[in-house]
Amino acid sequence: MKKLESGDLPLEESIRLFERGVALSDSCRGKLDAVETRVEMLVKRGRGVVAQPFDPEK
């Protein structure tokens, strides 16, 4: 991030770092969405909270 903000990188390097940042952001968003879904599944079970593996296909 600091490298991009400095403005001293060649355009191609800046684009490469930006693309990497977008890919990491997408990956983190996917993991966060999966965790949020799992938490919702646990909360919906009420008093009898039982953890179950998250299945993104369901």
N, C-alpha and C positions, 0 to 999 in steps of 0.2 A: 504494500500500500504506500509506504513512504517513497519507494522508488517511483511509483506512478505520479505521486504528488510533486516530486521534485521537478518534473518536467525535463530532466536531463537525459532521458532514454530515447533511443531511436524509435521511430514510429512502429516498426515491426515488433520490437521488444515490448513496447507499451501495449500493443494489441494482444500479443501472446499472454502477457501477465493479466490483462483484463479478461481474456477468455478463460484463463485458469481460475480467476476469481469468480466468474459466473458459474463455472462448473462446480466449484466448491460450494457456492451458495445454493445451487440446485440440489446437491447431495445432502447438505445440511437440512434444507427444507423438507426433502423426502423423509429423512430420518425423524425430524420433528413431527411431521404429519403422522407417521406410523406410531410414534409414542403417544401423541394426542388421541389417536383412535383407540389405542390399547387402554388408556386411562378412561376414556368414555365407556368402554366395554366393562371395565371394572366398576365404575360408578353406577352403571345401570343395573348391576346385580344387587344393589342395595345392601342390606345387612349381611347377606351371605356372599360377601366379596370373595371371588375365586379367580386367581390369575389364570389366564389361558394364553397360549402363544398367539401372537398376531398373525393373521393370514391375510395378506393384502388382496387375495383373490376373492374374498367374501364380500 
